[in-house]
Amino acid sequence: MHIPLLVDTRAASVATGARPGTIRIWLYRGHLTHHGHDRAGRALVDLRELENHLADKAA
């Protein structure tokens, strides 16, 4: 088990190169775990989970 590294969709986009809209779609479709929202209302994702998802799609 790992401790989630929670970031908003904009920060996740900068870190991984995935578009924020794509990340939101993956959240909606259940490909990523939704971890609530930050104070600005942006969805929070686990950066490590997103990186793993991107690696799986690339394989």
All heavy atoms as a GROMACS GRO file, in nm:
protein
  460
    1MET      N    1   0.084  -0.118   0.000
    1MET     CA    2   0.000   0.000   0.000
    1MET      C    3   0.088   0.124   0.000
    1MET      O    4   0.188   0.129   0.070
    1MET     CB    5  -0.088  -0.002   0.124
    1MET     CG    6  -0.189   0.110   0.126
    1MET     SD    7  -0.303   0.089   0.262
    1MET     CE    8  -0.274   0.243   0.345
    2HIS      N    9   0.051   0.221  -0.081
    2HIS     CA   10   0.129   0.344  -0.084
    2HIS      C   11   0.043   0.460  -0.036
    2HIS      O   12  -0.079   0.456  -0.040
    2HIS     CB   13   0.182   0.371  -0.225
    2HIS     CG   14   0.079   0.418  -0.322
    2HIS    ND1   15  -0.004   0.332  -0.390
    2HIS    CD2   16   0.044   0.543  -0.360
    2HIS    CE1   17  -0.085   0.402  -0.467
    2HIS    NE2   18  -0.060   0.530  -0.451
    3ILE      N   19   0.111   0.564   0.009
    3ILE     CA   20   0.041   0.685   0.051
    3ILE      C   21   0.018   0.769  -0.074
    3ILE      O   22   0.113   0.798  -0.148
    3ILE     CB   23   0.125   0.763   0.154
    3ILE    CG1   24   0.143   0.678   0.279
    3ILE    CG2   25   0.058   0.896   0.187
    3ILE    CD1   26   0.237   0.736   0.380
    4PRO      N   27  -0.107   0.809  -0.102
    4PRO     CA   28  -0.134   0.885  -0.223
    4PRO      C   29  -0.064   1.021  -0.223
    4PRO      O   30  -0.055   1.087  -0.119
    4PRO     CB   31  -0.286   0.904  -0.222
    4PRO     CG   32  -0.339   0.815  -0.118
    4PRO     CD   33  -0.227   0.781  -0.025
    5LEU      N   34  -0.015   1.060  -0.338
    5LEU     CA   35   0.042   1.193  -0.357
    5LEU      C   36  -0.064   1.272  -0.432
    5LEU      O   37  -0.075   1.266  -0.554
    5LEU     CB   38   0.172   1.185  -0.437
    5LEU     CG   39   0.239   1.316  -0.473
    5LEU    CD1   40   0.272   1.395  -0.347
    5LEU    CD2   41   0.364   1.290  -0.553
    6LEU      N   42  -0.150   1.342  -0.357
    6LEU     CA   43  -0.266   1.408  -0.415
    6LEU      C   44  -0.228   1.544  -0.475
    6LEU      O   45  -0.166   1.627  -0.408
    6LEU     CB   46  -0.376   1.427  -0.311
    6LEU     CG   47  -0.430   1.298  -0.249
    6LEU    CD1   48  -0.541   1.331  -0.149
    6LEU    CD2   49  -0.480   1.203  -0.356
    7VAL      N   50  -0.268   1.563  -0.599
    7VAL     CA   51  -0.248   1.690  -0.670
    7VAL      C   52  -0.375   1.720  -0.748
    7VAL      O   53  -0.453   1.630  -0.777
    7VAL     CB   54  -0.126   1.684  -0.765
    7VAL    CG1   55   0.003   1.663  -0.687
    7VAL    CG2   56  -0.142   1.575  -0.870
    8ASP      N   57  -0.392   1.847  -0.782
    8ASP     CA   58  -0.508   1.881  -0.865
    8ASP      C   59  -0.479   1.844  -1.011
    8ASP      O   60  -0.366   1.810  -1.046
    8ASP     CB   61  -0.547   2.028  -0.850
    8ASP     CG   62  -0.440   2.123  -0.899
    8ASP    OD1   63  -0.401   2.114  -1.018
    8ASP    OD2   64  -0.396   2.209  -0.821
    9THR      N   65  -0.581   1.851  -1.094
    9THR     CA   66  -0.566   1.807  -1.233
    9THR      C   67  -0.467   1.893  -1.310
    9THR      O   68  -0.399   1.843  -1.399
    9THR     CB   69  -0.702   1.805  -1.304
    9THR    OG1   70  -0.766   1.932  -1.289
    9THR    CG2   71  -0.791   1.696  -1.249
   10ARG      N   72  -0.456   2.020  -1.276
   10ARG     CA   73  -0.360   2.107  -1.346
   10ARG      C   74  -0.217   2.067  -1.313
   10ARG      O   75  -0.132   2.059  -1.401
   10ARG     CB   76  -0.385   2.253  -1.310
   10ARG     CG   77  -0.518   2.303  -1.358
   10ARG     CD   78  -0.552   2.434  -1.297
   10ARG     NE   79  -0.533   2.539  -1.398
   10ARG     CZ   80  -0.540   2.666  -1.370
   10ARG    NH1   81  -0.564   2.707  -1.247
   10ARG    NH2   82  -0.524   2.755  -1.465
   11ALA      N   83  -0.189   2.043  -1.185
   11ALA     CA   84  -0.054   2.001  -1.145
   11ALA      C   85  -0.022   1.863  -1.203
   11ALA      O   86   0.091   1.839  -1.246
   11ALA     CB   87  -0.042   2.000  -0.993
   12ALA      N   88  -0.122   1.775  -1.206
   12ALA     CA   89  -0.101   1.642  -1.263
   12ALA      C   90  -0.069   1.653  -1.412
   12ALA      O   91   0.016   1.580  -1.463
   12ALA     CB   92  -0.227   1.556  -1.242
   13SER      N   93  -0.133   1.747  -1.479
   13SER     CA   94  -0.107   1.768  -1.620
   13SER      C   95   0.036   1.817  -1.644
   13SER      O   96   0.105   1.767  -1.733
   13SER     CB   97  -0.206   1.871  -1.676
   13SER     OG   98  -0.176   1.903  -1.809
   14VAL      N   99   0.080   1.910  -1.564
   14VAL     CA  100   0.217   1.961  -1.577
   14VAL      C  101   0.319   1.851  -1.549
   14VAL      O  102   0.418   1.837  -1.620
   14VAL     CB  103   0.240   2.081  -1.481
   14VAL    CG1  104   0.386   2.120  -1.474
   14VAL    CG2  105   0.155   2.200  -1.524
   15ALA      N  106   0.291   1.767  -1.450
   15ALA     CA  107   0.385   1.662  -1.411
   15ALA      C  108   0.393   1.548  -1.512
   15ALA      O  109   0.499   1.487  -1.529
   15ALA     CB  110   0.347   1.606  -1.274
   16THR      N  111   0.281   1.519  -1.581
   16THR     CA  112   0.278   1.401  -1.668
   16THR      C  113   0.263   1.431  -1.816
   16THR      O  114   0.291   1.346  -1.899
   16THR     CB  115   0.161   1.309  -1.628
   16THR    OG1  116   0.036   1.378  -1.651
   16THR    CG2  117   0.172   1.263  -1.485
   17GLY      N  118   0.216   1.550  -1.849
   17GLY     CA  119   0.192   1.583  -1.989
   17GLY      C  120   0.053   1.544  -2.038
   17GLY      O  121   0.016   1.575  -2.151
   18ALA      N  122  -0.025   1.476  -1.955
   18ALA     CA  123  -0.163   1.442  -1.990
   18ALA      C  124  -0.248   1.568  -1.977
   18ALA      O  125  -0.230   1.646  -1.884
   18ALA     CB  126  -0.216   1.333  -1.898
   19ARG      N  127  -0.339   1.587  -2.069
   19ARG     CA  128  -0.426   1.705  -2.064
   19ARG      C  129  -0.522   1.698  -1.946
   19ARG      O  130  -0.571   1.589  -1.912
   19ARG     CB  131  -0.506   1.716  -2.193
   19ARG     CG  132  -0.421   1.747  -2.312
   19ARG     CD  133  -0.507   1.760  -2.434
   19ARG     NE  134  -0.423   1.794  -2.548
   19ARG     CZ  135  -0.470   1.833  -2.663
   19ARG    NH1  136  -0.601   1.841  -2.682
   19ARG    NH2  137  -0.389   1.864  -2.762
   20PRO      N  138  -0.550   1.814  -1.883
   20PRO     CA  139  -0.642   1.814  -1.769
   20PRO      C  140  -0.778   1.754  -1.804
   20PRO      O  141  -0.836   1.681  -1.725
   20PRO     CB  142  -0.654   1.961  -1.732
   20PRO     CG  143  -0.530   2.024  -1.783
   20PRO     CD  144  -0.493   1.947  -1.906
   21GLY      N  145  -0.829   1.784  -1.923
   21GLY     CA  146  -0.958   1.729  -1.965
   21GLY      C  147  -0.955   1.578  -1.975
   21GLY      O  148  -1.052   1.510  -1.940
   22THR      N  149  -0.844   1.524  -2.023
   22THR     CA  150  -0.828   1.379  -2.033
   22THR      C  151  -0.828   1.317  -1.894
   22THR      O  152  -0.892   1.214  -1.871
   22THR     CB  153  -0.698   1.344  -2.108
   22THR    OG1  154  -0.703   1.401  -2.238
   22THR    CG2  155  -0.680   1.193  -2.118
   23ILE      N  156  -0.759   1.381  -1.802
   23ILE     CA  157  -0.755   1.331  -1.664
   23ILE      C  158  -0.894   1.330  -1.605
   23ILE      O  159  -0.935   1.234  -1.539
   23ILE     CB  160  -0.657   1.414  -1.579
   23ILE    CG1  161  -0.515   1.398  -1.633
   23ILE    CG2  162  -0.665   1.373  -1.432
   23ILE    CD1  163  -0.414   1.495  -1.574
   24ARG      N  164  -0.972   1.437  -1.629
   24ARG     CA  165  -1.109   1.444  -1.577
   24ARG      C  166  -1.196   1.333  -1.639
   24ARG      O  167  -1.279   1.273  -1.570
   24ARG     CB  168  -1.169   1.582  -1.602
   24ARG     CG  169  -1.111   1.689  -1.511
   24ARG     CD  170  -1.188   1.820  -1.520
   24ARG     NE  171  -1.185   1.879  -1.653
   24ARG     CZ  172  -1.091   1.962  -1.697
   24ARG    NH1  173  -0.990   1.994  -1.618
   24ARG    NH2  174  -1.098   2.013  -1.818
   25ILE      N  175  -1.177   1.305  -1.767
   25ILE     CA  176  -1.253   1.197  -1.831
   25ILE      C  177  -1.218   1.063  -1.767
   25ILE      O  178  -1.305   0.980  -1.740
   25ILE     CB  179  -1.227   1.195  -1.983
   25ILE    CG1  180  -1.295   1.314  -2.049
   25ILE    CG2  181  -1.276   1.064  -2.045
   25ILE    CD1  182  -1.255   1.337  -2.193
   26TRP      N  183  -1.089   1.039  -1.744
   26TRP     CA  184  -1.048   0.914  -1.681
   26TRP      C  185  -1.108   0.902  -1.541
   26TRP      O  186  -1.145   0.792  -1.498
   26TRP     CB  187  -0.897   0.902  -1.676
   26TRP     CG  188  -0.834   0.878  -1.810
   26TRP    CD1  189  -0.893   0.830  -1.922
   26TRP    CD2  190  -0.698   0.902  -1.845
   26TRP    NE1  191  -0.802   0.821  -2.025
   26TRP    CE2  192  -0.681   0.865  -1.980
   26TRP    CE3  193  -0.587   0.951  -1.777
   26TRP    CZ2  194  -0.560   0.876  -2.048
   26TRP    CZ3  195  -0.466   0.962  -1.843
   26TRP    CH2  196  -0.454   0.924  -1.978
   27LEU      N  197  -1.118   1.014  -1.468
   27LEU     CA  198  -1.183   1.011  -1.338
   27LEU      C  199  -1.330   0.974  -1.353
   27LEU      O  200  -1.381   0.888  -1.281
   27LEU     CB  201  -1.170   1.148  -1.269
   27LEU     CG  202  -1.035   1.182  -1.211
   27LEU    CD1  203  -1.030   1.330  -1.174
   27LEU    CD2  204  -1.006   1.097  -1.089
   28TYR      N  205  -1.399   1.038  -1.446
   28TYR     CA  206  -1.541   1.014  -1.469
   28TYR      C  207  -1.566   0.868  -1.508
   28TYR      O  208  -1.664   0.807  -1.462
   28TYR     CB  209  -1.591   1.109  -1.578
   28TYR     CG  210  -1.735   1.086  -1.616
   28TYR    CD1  211  -1.839   1.132  -1.535
   28TYR    CD2  212  -1.768   1.017  -1.732
   28TYR    CE1  213  -1.971   1.110  -1.568
   28TYR    CE2  214  -1.900   0.995  -1.767
   28TYR     CZ  215  -2.001   1.042  -1.685
   28TYR     OH  216  -2.132   1.020  -1.719
   29ARG      N  217  -1.480   0.813  -1.590
   29ARG     CA  218  -1.497   0.676  -1.636
   29ARG      C  219  -1.450   0.571  -1.536
   29ARG      O  220  -1.464   0.452  -1.558
   29ARG     CB  221  -1.424   0.656  -1.769
   29ARG     CG  222  -1.488   0.734  -1.881
   29ARG     CD  223  -1.418   0.712  -2.011
   29ARG     NE  224  -1.484   0.787  -2.117
   29ARG     CZ  225  -1.434   0.802  -2.238
   29ARG    NH1  226  -1.316   0.748  -2.270
   29ARG    NH2  227  -1.498   0.873  -2.328
   30GLY      N  228  -1.390   0.614  -1.425
   30GLY     CA  229  -1.346   0.522  -1.321
   30GLY      C  230  -1.208   0.462  -1.343
   30GLY      O  231  -1.170   0.369  -1.273
   31HIS      N  232  -1.134   0.515  -1.440
   31HIS     CA  233  -0.998   0.466  -1.463
   31HIS      C  234  -0.901   0.514  -1.355
   31HIS      O  235  -0.797   0.452  -1.333
   31HIS     CB  236  -0.946   0.511  -1.600
   31HIS     CG  237  -1.027   0.460  -1.714
   31HIS    ND1  238  -1.034   0.327  -1.747
   31HIS    CD2  239  -1.108   0.525  -1.802
   31HIS    CE1  240  -1.114   0.312  -1.852
   31HIS    NE2  241  -1.161   0.431  -1.886
   32LEU      N  242  -0.936   0.624  -1.290
   32LEU     CA  243  -0.857   0.679  -1.180
   32LEU      C  244  -0.949   0.699  -1.060
   32LEU      O  245  -1.069   0.721  -1.075
   32LEU     CB  246  -0.796   0.814  -1.218
   32LEU     CG  247  -0.697   0.816  -1.333
   32LEU    CD1  248  -0.661   0.961  -1.369
   32LEU    CD2  249  -0.572   0.738  -1.299
   33THR      N  250  -0.891   0.694  -0.942
   33THR     CA  251  -0.966   0.715  -0.818
   33THR      C  252  -0.980   0.863  -0.792
   33THR      O  253  -0.882   0.938  -0.794
   33THR     CB  254  -0.894   0.648  -0.700
   33THR    OG1  255  -0.870   0.511  -0.730
   33THR    CG2  256  -0.974   0.661  -0.572
   34HIS      N  257  -1.103   0.906  -0.766
   34HIS     CA  258  -1.130   1.046  -0.733
   34HIS      C  259  -1.108   1.065  -0.584
   34HIS      O  260  -1.160   0.990  -0.502
   34HIS     CB  261  -1.274   1.081  -0.770
   34HIS     CG  262  -1.304   1.226  -0.762
   34HIS    ND1  263  -1.354   1.284  -0.650
   34HIS    CD2  264  -1.288   1.324  -0.853
   34HIS    CE1  265  -1.370   1.412  -0.672
   34HIS    NE2  266  -1.331   1.439  -0.795
   35HIS      N  267  -1.028   1.165  -0.548
   35HIS     CA  268  -0.994   1.189  -0.407
   35HIS      C  269  -1.050   1.322  -0.357
   35HIS      O  270  -0.988   1.388  -0.275
   35HIS     CB  271  -0.842   1.187  -0.389
   35HIS     CG  272  -0.780   1.053  -0.411
   35HIS    ND1  273  -0.774   0.958  -0.311
   35HIS    CD2  274  -0.724   0.996  -0.520
   35HIS    CE1  275  -0.714   0.849  -0.358
   35HIS    NE2  276  -0.684   0.869  -0.485
   36GLY      N  277  -1.165   1.361  -0.408
   36GLY     CA  278  -1.227   1.485  -0.363
   36GLY      C  279  -1.183   1.603  -0.447
   36GLY      O  280  -1.135   1.589  -0.559
   37HIS      N  281  -1.199   1.724  -0.388
   37HIS     CA  282  -1.166   1.848  -0.456
   37HIS      C  283  -1.081   1.936  -0.366
   37HIS      O  284  -1.089   1.927  -0.244
   37HIS     CB  285  -1.295   1.924  -0.492
   37HIS     CG  286  -1.379   1.852  -0.592
   37HIS    ND1  287  -1.476   1.762  -0.556
   37HIS    CD2  288  -1.380   1.858  -0.727
   37HIS    CE1  289  -1.533   1.715  -0.665
   37HIS    NE2  290  -1.477   1.771  -0.770
   38ASP      N  291  -1.002   2.023  -0.429
   38ASP     CA  292  -0.927   2.122  -0.351
   38ASP      C  293  -1.019   2.241  -0.324
   38ASP      O  294  -1.135   2.242  -0.362
   38ASP     CB  295  -0.797   2.162  -0.421
   38ASP     CG  296  -0.818   2.235  -0.552
   38ASP    OD1  297  -0.934   2.265  -0.588
   38ASP    OD2  298  -0.717   2.262  -0.620
   39ARG      N  299  -0.966   2.344  -0.258
   39ARG     CA  300  -1.049   2.460  -0.223
   39ARG      C  301  -1.096   2.537  -0.345
   39ARG      O  302  -1.195   2.608  -0.338
   39ARG     CB  303  -0.972   2.551  -0.128
   39ARG     CG  304  -0.951   2.490   0.006
   39ARG     CD  305  -0.882   2.580   0.100
   39ARG     NE  306  -0.862   2.512   0.227
   39ARG     CZ  307  -0.824   2.570   0.336
   39ARG    NH1  308  -0.797   2.698   0.336
   39ARG    NH2  309  -0.809   2.501   0.446
   40ALA      N  310  -1.026   2.524  -0.456
   40ALA     CA  311  -1.066   2.592  -0.580
   40ALA      C  312  -1.166   2.509  -0.660
   40ALA      O  313  -1.209   2.550  -0.767
   40ALA     CB  314  -0.943   2.621  -0.665
   41GLY      N  315  -1.202   2.391  -0.611
   41GLY     CA  316  -1.299   2.306  -0.677
   41GLY      C  317  -1.240   2.212  -0.781
   41GLY      O  318  -1.314   2.144  -0.851
   42ARG      N  319  -1.107   2.207  -0.791
   42ARG     CA  320  -1.043   2.117  -0.887
   42ARG      C  321  -1.036   1.976  -0.828
   42ARG      O  322  -1.011   1.958  -0.710
   42ARG     CB  323  -0.903   2.167  -0.921
   42ARG     CG  324  -0.903   2.296  -1.002
   42ARG     CD  325  -0.763   2.337  -1.039
   42ARG     NE  326  -0.684   2.369  -0.922
   42ARG     CZ  327  -0.657   2.493  -0.882
   42ARG    NH1  328  -0.702   2.596  -0.949
   42ARG    NH2  329  -0.583   2.513  -0.775
   43ALA      N  330  -1.057   1.877  -0.915
   43ALA     CA  331  -1.051   1.737  -0.872
   43ALA      C  332  -0.909   1.702  -0.829
   43ALA      O  333  -0.812   1.750  -0.886
   43ALA     CB  334  -1.095   1.647  -0.986
   44LEU      N  335  -0.899   1.618  -0.727
   44LEU     CA  336  -0.769   1.570  -0.679
   44LEU      C  337  -0.748   1.427  -0.724
   44LEU      O  338  -0.839   1.344  -0.717
   44LEU     CB  339  -0.764   1.577  -0.525
   44LEU     CG  340  -0.771   1.717  -0.466
   44LEU    CD1  341  -0.780   1.708  -0.314
   44LEU    CD2  342  -0.651   1.800  -0.508
   45VAL      N  343  -0.627   1.400  -0.773
   45VAL     CA  344  -0.590   1.266  -0.817
   45VAL      C  345  -0.459   1.228  -0.751
   45VAL      O  346  -0.381   1.312  -0.708
   45VAL     CB  347  -0.575   1.258  -0.971
   45VAL    CG1  348  -0.706   1.287  -1.038
   45VAL    CG2  349  -0.467   1.350  -1.021
   46ASP      N  350  -0.435   1.098  -0.744
   46ASP     CA  351  -0.309   1.045  -0.694
   46ASP      C  352  -0.210   1.046  -0.811
   46ASP      O  353  -0.230   0.977  -0.912
   46ASP     CB  354  -0.330   0.903  -0.641
   46ASP     CG  355  -0.203   0.838  -0.589
   46ASP    OD1  356  -0.095   0.899  -0.594
   46ASP    OD2  357  -0.213   0.722  -0.544
   47LEU      N  358  -0.106   1.125  -0.800
   47LEU     CA  359  -0.010   1.139  -0.909
   47LEU      C  360   0.054   1.005  -0.944
   47LEU      O  361   0.073   0.973  -1.062
   47LEU     CB  362   0.098   1.241  -0.873
   47LEU     CG  363   0.198   1.275  -0.981
   47LEU    CD1  364   0.129   1.329  -1.106
   47LEU    CD2  365   0.301   1.375  -0.931
   48ARG      N  366   0.082   0.922  -0.846
   48ARG     CA  367   0.144   0.791  -0.872
   48ARG      C  368   0.048   0.700  -0.949
   48ARG      O  369   0.089   0.628  -1.039
   48ARG     CB  370   0.188   0.726  -0.742
   48ARG     CG  371   0.301   0.803  -0.676
   48ARG     CD  372   0.346   0.736  -0.546
   48ARG     NE  373   0.442   0.820  -0.478
   48ARG     CZ  374   0.418   0.882  -0.364
   48ARG    NH1  375   0.301   0.867  -0.302
   48ARG    NH2  376   0.510   0.957  -0.307
   49GLU      N  377  -0.080   0.704  -0.912
   49GLU     CA  378  -0.180   0.624  -0.983
   49GLU      C  379  -0.190   0.671  -1.129
   49GLU      O  380  -0.200   0.588  -1.220
   49GLU     CB  381  -0.315   0.636  -0.914
   49GLU     CG  382  -0.424   0.555  -0.982
   49GLU     CD  383  -0.561   0.573  -0.918
   49GLU    OE1  384  -0.579   0.664  -0.833
   49GLU    OE2  385  -0.651   0.496  -0.955
   50LEU      N  386  -0.188   0.801  -1.151
   50LEU     CA  387  -0.192   0.854  -1.287
   50LEU      C  388  -0.071   0.812  -1.366
   50LEU      O  389  -0.083   0.769  -1.482
   50LEU     CB  390  -0.204   1.006  -1.283
   50LEU     CG  391  -0.198   1.078  -1.418
   50LEU    CD1  392  -0.308   1.028  -1.511
   50LEU    CD2  393  -0.206   1.228  -1.398
   51GLU      N  394   0.047   0.819  -1.306
   51GLU     CA  395   0.168   0.776  -1.376
   51GLU      C  396   0.160   0.628  -1.412
   51GLU      O  397   0.201   0.588  -1.522
   51GLU     CB  398   0.292   0.804  -1.289
   51GLU     CG  399   0.322   0.952  -1.276
   51GLU     CD  400   0.427   0.984  -1.172
   51GLU    OE1  401   0.452   0.902  -1.082
   51GLU    OE2  402   0.485   1.093  -1.181
   52ASN      N  403   0.109   0.545  -1.321
   52ASN     CA  404   0.092   0.401  -1.350
   52ASN      C  405  -0.008   0.380  -1.463
   52ASN      O  406   0.012   0.294  -1.549
   52ASN     CB  407   0.048   0.326  -1.224
   52ASN     CG  408   0.158   0.315  -1.121
   52ASN    OD1  409   0.276   0.327  -1.153
   52ASN    ND2  410   0.119   0.295  -0.997
   53HIS      N  411  -0.115   0.457  -1.463
   53HIS     CA  412  -0.216   0.444  -1.568
   53HIS      C  413  -0.155   0.481  -1.703
   53HIS      O  414  -0.178   0.411  -1.802
   53HIS     CB  415  -0.334   0.536  -1.536
   53HIS     CG  416  -0.446   0.528  -1.634
   53HIS    ND1  417  -0.527   0.418  -1.646
   53HIS    CD2  418  -0.489   0.615  -1.727
   53HIS    CE1  419  -0.616   0.438  -1.743
   53HIS    NE2  420  -0.595   0.559  -1.794
   54LEU      N  421  -0.077   0.586  -1.707
   54LEU     CA  422  -0.012   0.627  -1.832
   54LEU      C  423   0.087   0.521  -1.879
   54LEU      O  424   0.096   0.491  -1.998
   54LEU     CB  425   0.057   0.762  -1.814
   54LEU     CG  426  -0.036   0.882  -1.803
   54LEU    CD1  427   0.041   1.003  -1.755
   54LEU    CD2  428  -0.106   0.909  -1.934
   55ALA      N  429   0.160   0.460  -1.786
   55ALA     CA  430   0.257   0.356  -1.822
   55ALA      C  431   0.184   0.233  -1.878
   55ALA      O  432   0.231   0.173  -1.975
   55ALA     CB  433   0.340   0.317  -1.700
   56ASP      N  434   0.069   0.198  -1.818
   56ASP     CA  435  -0.008   0.084  -1.867
   56ASP      C  436  -0.062   0.111  -2.008
   56ASP      O  437  -0.062   0.021  -2.092
   56ASP     CB  438  -0.126   0.054  -1.774
   56ASP     CG  439  -0.082  -0.005  -1.642
   56ASP    OD1  440   0.034  -0.048  -1.630
   56ASP    OD2  441  -0.166  -0.007  -1.548
   57LYS      N  442  -0.104   0.234  -2.035
   57LYS     CA  443  -0.155   0.268  -2.167
   57LYS      C  444  -0.043   0.266  -2.271
   57LYS      O  445  -0.068   0.235  -2.387
   57LYS     CB  446  -0.222   0.405  -2.164
   57LYS     CG  447  -0.354   0.406  -2.088
   57LYS     CD  448  -0.428   0.534  -2.103
   57LYS     CE  449  -0.495   0.553  -2.233
   57LYS     NZ  450  -0.597   0.460  -2.273
   58ALA      N  451   0.078   0.299  -2.229
   58ALA     CA  452   0.192   0.303  -2.322
   58ALA      C  453   0.243   0.164  -2.355
   58ALA      O  454   0.306   0.143  -2.458
   58ALA     CB  455   0.304   0.387  -2.263
   59ALA      N  456   0.217   0.068  -2.266
   59ALA     CA  457   0.267  -0.068  -2.286
   59ALA      C  458   0.192  -0.146  -2.390
   59ALA      O  459   0.094  -0.118  -2.440
   59ALA     CB  460   0.264  -0.144  -2.154
   0.00000   0.00000   0.00000
